Amino acid sequence: MNRHIDLEERFCARNYHPLPVVLTRGEGVHVWDDADKKYLDMMSAYSAVSHGHAHPRLVRVVQEQVAQLTIVSRAYHTDKLGPFLQRICDLTGQDMALPMNTGAEAVETALKAARKWAYTIKGVARDKAEIITCAGNFHGRTIAIVAMSDEPQFQSGFGPFPPGFRVVEYGNIAALEDAINENTAAFLVEPIQGEGGIVVPPAGYLKAAEQLCHKHNVLLIADEVQTGLGRTGKFLACEHEDVHPDGLILGKALGGGILPVSMFLARLEVMNVFTPGDHGSTFGGNPLAAAVGLEALNILIDEDLPGRSARLGTYLLSCLGDIDSPLIKDVRGRGLFIGIELDPSLGSARTFCEALMTRGLLSKETHETVVRLAPPLVISDTEIDWAVRQIRDVVGDMDRMPLAS
């Protein structure tokens, strides 16, 4: 056994099932374990490390800002927050932003904004507002967020849950239209479902949802915590269908893989429902986070990471599509946000990821049947070729394994 793993097993709540590797450092697209074995990171912390590990520009900003000012709370103004929010609003086309820390916090912020907008602007009767979400969604793990989930494990043992949520089939525009009524405040949707298994909706779905929401005076809120900031080959995944949501949730890569940074952005009418005391966060929008977030945005643009994701994602999808095996049911995704769905009767995604790990490639399964591939956007063609060879070899090994009786 490994002493580091032993310590975690002894003192850390078992709310995760990590692969048996202890990582100690990272640079670019690679990480190293405690035995100094090198791995290609094809997970990038669920898209949080899109810029690569220890990007020199981000490290320099952190060092400079830590020595200057880190946390003072939102009780005061700082010289870092305004420029950061101006930059992200300019890049997304939104009017205002409310900074938070984690993705789940930003989702909770969006839920509060949607409900208060429904009561103060739309005129929904008190405590009757409803928010529509999709089957297979993943927006976080707080009590309110798991109330929107249809995953039994996310809810088991954690009730009672707050009311006011409806769940409809993902990708089914007719189901969305049927669910909308006079109490509907918002439709909260992932442009591509990440934790759900890298599920890409039918072409035109998001655009049709946007039109439907506008028709019925319902807010369209896009959760782009995983899909945003270049991951799918556009700055925002909504841009693939020229969709402009009323509200936008960002996180993960916004912190440059350095620290948690998230925010809810929206048009003026939505954001103006907040007044001092309605909502807040001691750490949200702190000077360190704002400095890192601004530099993370600048790097995305300066290095054209969305463009790299588009080009290399198309290449990776093509290479994976050429692997002929009964083990692989489907390969899908957009940009460098790709899922390999396995036939569960022929092999498990966990076993697949463990085999990749022994070869020096790190990934992680989702929903037991899908291997997720979401490397840092700074990955090269050569590194992708190497990753495909490892995946192809593991597929071959598993194809030759006898089925369990």
C-alpha positions in Angstrom: 0.0 0.0 0.0 1.0 3.6 -0.5 1.3 5.8 2.7 -0.3 8.8 1.0 -3.3 6.7 0.0 -3.5 5.1 3.4 -3.7 8.6 5.0 -6.5 9.6 2.7 -8.4 6.4 3.4 -8.0 6.9 7.1 -8.9 10.6 7.4 -10.8 11.6 4.3 -14.5 11.0 3.8 -15.0 8.5 1.0 -17.0 10.6 -1.3 -14.7 9.9 -4.2 -13.2 6.7 -5.7 -9.9 7.9 -7.1 -7.6 5.9 -9.3 -4.7 4.5 -7.2 -2.1 7.1 -8.2 -0.5 9.9 -6.0 0.3 13.0 -8.0 2.9 15.4 -6.7 3.6 17.9 -9.5 2.5 19.0 -13.0 3.7 21.0 -16.0 1.8 21.7 -19.2 -0.1 18.5 -20.1 1.9 16.2 -17.8 1.8 15.3 -14.2 4.1 13.1 -12.1 3.4 10.7 -9.3 5.3 10.2 -6.0 7.6 7.7 -7.7 8.4 10.3 -10.4 6.4 8.4 -13.1 5.2 10.7 -15.9 1.6 10.8 -17.1 -0.3 12.5 -19.8 -3.3 14.3 -18.2 -6.3 13.6 -20.3 -8.7 14.9 -17.6 -7.4 18.3 -16.8 -9.4 18.2 -13.5 -12.8 18.0 -15.2 -11.8 20.9 -17.6 -10.4 23.1 -14.8 -6.8 22.9 -16.1 -7.5 23.9 -19.7 -4.4 26.2 -19.7 -2.2 23.3 -18.6 -0.5 22.8 -15.3 1.6 25.7 -13.9 1.2 28.0 -17.0 4.1 30.4 -16.6 2.0 33.5 -17.0 -0.5 32.4 -14.4 2.2 31.4 -12.0 3.8 34.8 -12.4 0.4 36.6 -11.7 -0.2 34.5 -8.6 3.3 35.3 -7.2 2.9 39.0 -7.8 -0.7 39.2 -6.5 -0.1 37.0 -3.4 2.7 39.4 -2.4 0.4 42.4 -2.9 -3.2 41.6 -1.7 -5.2 38.5 -1.6 -8.5 38.6 0.5 -10.3 41.7 1.8 -13.9 40.5 1.2 -16.5 42.3 -0.9 -16.9 44.8 2.0 -14.5 47.0 0.0 -13.7 47.7 -3.6 -10.4 46.5 -5.1 -8.4 47.4 -8.2 -8.6 43.9 -9.6 -12.3 43.0 -9.7 -13.6 45.6 -12.1 -11.2 44.9 -15.0 -11.8 41.1 -14.6 -15.6 41.5 -14.8 -15.4 44.0 -17.7 -13.3 41.5 -19.7 -15.6 38.5 -19.2 -18.7 40.6 -19.9 -17.1 41.8 -23.1 -16.1 38.3 -24.2 -19.5 36.8 -23.4 -21.8 39.6 -24.4 -23.4 39.7 -21.0 -24.2 42.9 -19.1 -23.1 42.1 -15.6 -21.5 39.4 -13.5 -21.7 38.2 -9.9 -18.4 36.5 -8.9 -18.4 33.3 -6.8 -15.9 30.5 -6.2 -17.1 27.0 -7.2 -19.4 26.0 -10.0 -22.1 24.9 -7.6 -22.1 28.3 -5.9 -22.6 29.9 -9.3 -25.5 27.6 -10.1 -27.1 28.4 -6.8 -26.7 32.1 -7.7 -28.4 31.5 -11.0 -31.3 29.8 -9.3 -31.8 32.7 -6.9 -31.6 35.2 -9.7 -34.1 33.3 -11.8 -36.6 33.0 -8.9 -36.4 36.6 -7.9 -36.7 37.7 -11.5 -39.8 35.6 -11.9 -41.4 37.3 -8.9 -40.3 40.9 -9.4 -40.3 41.1 -13.2 -42.4 38.3 -14.8 -45.1 38.4 -12.1 -45.2 34.8 -11.0 -47.2 34.3 -7.8 -45.1 34.1 -4.6 -43.3 30.8 -4.0 -44.7 29.3 -7.2 -41.7 29.8 -9.5 -40.5 26.7 -11.4 -37.1 26.0 -13.0 -36.9 23.3 -15.7 -33.8 21.1 -16.0 -32.9 18.1 -18.1 -32.7 14.4 -17.3 -29.0 13.4 -17.0 -28.0 16.8 -15.8 -25.1 17.6 -13.5 -25.0 21.1 -12.0 -23.3 20.3 -8.7 -24.1 18.6 -5.4 -25.8 21.1 -3.1 -29.2 20.2 -1.7 -31.0 22.5 -4.1 -29.0 21.3 -7.1 -29.5 17.6 -6.4 -33.2 18.3 -6.1 -33.0 18.9 -9.9 -31.2 15.6 -10.5 -32.7 12.4 -11.7 -29.7 10.4 -10.6 -30.9 8.2 -7.6 -27.5 8.2 -5.8 -27.3 12.0 -5.8 -30.6 12.1 -3.9 -30.6 9.0 -1.8 -30.4 9.8 1.9 -30.3 13.6 1.5 -34.0 14.6 1.4 -36.3 16.4 1.9 -35.6 18.5 -1.2 -36.8 22.0 -2.0 -39.7 22.1 -4.6 -39.9 24.1 -7.7 -38.0 22.0 -10.2 -39.2 20.0 -13.3 -37.0 17.6 -15.2 -37.5 16.9 -18.9 -35.8 14.7 -21.5 -32.5 16.2 -22.7 -32.6 17.1 -26.4 -36.4 16.8 -26.7 -37.7 20.3 -27.6 -41.4 19.1 -27.4 -40.9 17.9 -23.9 -39.5 21.3 -22.9 -42.5 23.1 -24.5 -45.0 20.8 -22.7 -43.3 21.6 -19.4 -43.5 25.4 -19.7 -46.3 27.1 -17.9 -47.2 30.5 -16.3 -44.9 29.7 -13.4 -41.8 28.8 -15.4 -38.9 31.1 -14.4 -36.0 29.5 -16.3 -34.7 26.6 -18.3 -31.3 25.6 -17.0 -29.3 23.5 -19.5 -25.8 22.2 -20.3 -25.0 22.7 -24.0 -23.3 19.3 -23.7 -23.8 17.1 -20.7 -20.4 16.3 -19.3 -20.9 14.2 -16.2 -23.9 12.6 -17.9 -21.5 11.0 -20.4 -20.5 13.7 -22.9 -24.0 13.8 -24.4 -24.3 16.1 -27.4 -27.9 17.2 -28.0 -29.5 17.0 -31.5 -28.4 19.8 -33.9 -30.7 22.8 -33.5 -31.9 21.9 -30.0 -30.3 24.8 -28.2 -31.5 27.3 -30.8 -35.0 25.9 -30.6 -34.9 26.1 -26.8 -33.7 29.8 -27.0 -36.6 30.6 -29.3 -39.1 28.8 -27.1 -37.9 30.6 -24.0 -38.2 34.0 -25.6 -41.7 33.1 -26.8 -42.9 32.3 -23.3 -40.8 34.9 -21.4 -38.7 32.2 -19.8 -35.0 32.7 -19.0 -32.6 30.5 -20.8 -29.6 29.8 -18.5 -26.6 28.0 -19.9 -24.4 26.0 -17.5 -21.0 26.3 -19.2 -18.9 25.4 -16.1 -17.4 22.5 -18.1 -18.2 23.4 -21.7 -17.2 27.1 -21.6 -13.9 28.9 -22.1 -12.8 27.0 -25.2 -13.4 23.4 -24.2 -15.7 22.6 -27.1 -13.8 24.6 -29.8 -15.7 27.9 -29.3 -15.2 30.3 -26.5 -18.7 29.2 -25.3 -20.4 26.0 -26.4 -23.6 28.1 -27.0 -21.8 29.8 -29.9 -22.0 26.6 -32.0 -25.7 27.4 -32.6 -25.4 31.2 -32.2 -27.4 31.0 -29.0 -27.2 34.0 -26.6 -28.5 32.9 -23.2 -30.2 35.3 -20.7 -27.9 33.9 -18.0 -24.5 32.2 -18.1 -22.7 30.1 -15.5 -18.9 29.8 -15.7 -16.3 28.2 -13.5 -13.5 25.6 -13.6 -11.1 26.9 -16.3 -11.9 30.5 -15.2 -9.5 29.9 -12.4 -6.7 28.8 -14.7 -6.2 25.6 -12.9 -4.8 27.6 -10.0 -7.8 28.2 -7.6 -11.6 28.1 -7.7 -13.2 31.0 -9.6 -16.8 31.1 -10.8 -19.5 33.5 -11.7 -23.1 34.0 -12.9 -23.5 36.4 -15.7 -26.7 37.8 -17.1 -28.4 40.6 -18.9 -29.2 43.8 -16.9 -32.9 43.0 -16.2 -31.9 39.8 -14.5 -28.9 40.9 -12.5 -30.7 44.1 -11.3 -33.0 42.0 -9.1 -30.1 41.7 -6.6 -29.8 44.3 -3.9 -27.2 44.6 -1.2 -27.6 41.7 1.3 -29.6 39.5 -1.1 -26.6 37.3 -1.9 -22.8 37.2 -1.3 -19.6 35.4 -0.8 -16.6 36.3 1.4 -14.1 34.9 -1.1 -16.0 35.6 -4.3 -14.3 38.1 -6.5 -11.2 38.4 -4.2 -8.2 40.2 -5.7 -6.2 37.0 -6.2 -9.0 35.3 -8.0 -9.7 38.3 -10.1 -6.1 38.7 -11.1 -5.8 35.0 -12.0 -9.2 35.0 -13.8 -8.3 38.0 -16.0 -5.0 36.4 -17.0 -6.7 33.1 -17.7 -9.0 34.9 -20.1 -6.2 36.8 -21.7 -4.3 33.5 -22.3 -7.3 31.9 -23.8 -7.5 34.6 -26.4 -3.7 35.2 -26.9 -3.0 31.6 -27.5 -6.3 30.9 -29.3 -7.0 27.9 -27.1 -10.6 27.6 -28.5 -9.2 27.3 -32.0 -6.7 24.7 -30.8 -9.5 22.8 -29.2 -11.6 22.8 -32.4 -8.7 21.6 -34.6 -7.3 19.0 -32.3 -10.7 17.8 -31.1 -11.7 17.1 -34.7 -8.4 15.2 -35.2 -8.8 13.2 -31.9 -12.4 12.3 -32.8 -11.4 11.1 -36.2 -8.5 9.0 -34.8 -10.8 7.4 -32.2 -13.5 6.8 -34.8 -11.0 4.7 -36.7 -10.7 2.2 -33.9 -12.8 -0.8 -34.8 -13.8 -2.8 -31.8 -17.1 -4.3 -30.4 -16.0 -2.9 -27.1 -16.6 0.7 -28.3 -20.3 1.6 -28.7 -19.9 5.2 -29.5 -17.3 8.0 -29.7 -18.8 11.5 -29.3 -18.1 15.0 -28.3 -17.1 18.5 -29.6 -13.7 20.1 -29.4 -11.5 18.5 -26.7 -14.5 17.3 -24.8 -14.9 13.7 -25.9 -16.5 10.5 -24.5 -15.8 6.9 -25.4 -18.8 4.8 -24.6 -18.1 1.2 -23.9 -20.3 -1.9 -24.1 -20.8 -2.8 -20.5 -21.1 -6.5 -21.3 -17.6 -6.4 -22.8 -15.7 -4.2 -20.3 -16.0 -1.4 -17.7 -14.9 2.1 -18.1 -13.1 1.9 -14.7 -11.1 -1.1 -15.8 -10.3 0.8 -19.1 -9.0 3.9 -17.1 -6.9 1.8 -14.8 -5.3 0.1 -17.8 -4.6 3.5 -19.4 -3.1 4.7 -16.1 -0.5 1.8 -16.1 0.5 3.1 -19.6 1.0 6.6 -18.4 -2.4 8.2 -19.5 -4.8 9.6 -16.9 -8.5 9.7 -17.6 -11.6 9.0 -15.5 -14.9 7.1 -16.1 -18.3 8.6 -15.8 -21.5 6.7 -15.4 -19.5 3.5 -15.4 -19.7 3.1 -19.2 -18.0 6.3 -20.6 -14.3 7.2 -20.6 -13.9 10.9 -20.6 -11.2 12.7 -22.6 -10.7 16.4 -21.8 -7.0 17.2 -21.9 -5.5 20.6 -21.4 -6.1 22.7 -24.5 -2.4 23.2 -24.8 -1.9 19.6 -25.9 0.0 19.0 -29.1 -0.7 16.8 -32.1 2.2 14.5 -31.1 0.8 14.0 -27.6 -2.6 13.2 -29.1 -1.0 10.6 -31.3 0.6 9.0 -28.3 -2.7 9.0 -26.4 -4.5 7.4 -29.3 -1.9 4.6 -29.4 -2.4 3.9 -25.7 -6.2 3.8 -26.1 -5.9 1.6 -29.2 -3.6 -0.8 -27.3 -5.9 -1.0 -24.3 -8.9 -1.7 -26.6 -6.9 -4.5 -28.2 -6.0 -6.0 -24.8 -9.6 -5.8 -23.5 -10.9 -7.3 -26.8 -8.7 -10.4 -26.1 -9.8 -10.7 -22.5 -12.2 -13.6 -21.8 -15.7 -12.5 -20.6 -16.4 -13.0 -16.9 -18.6 -16.0 -16.3 
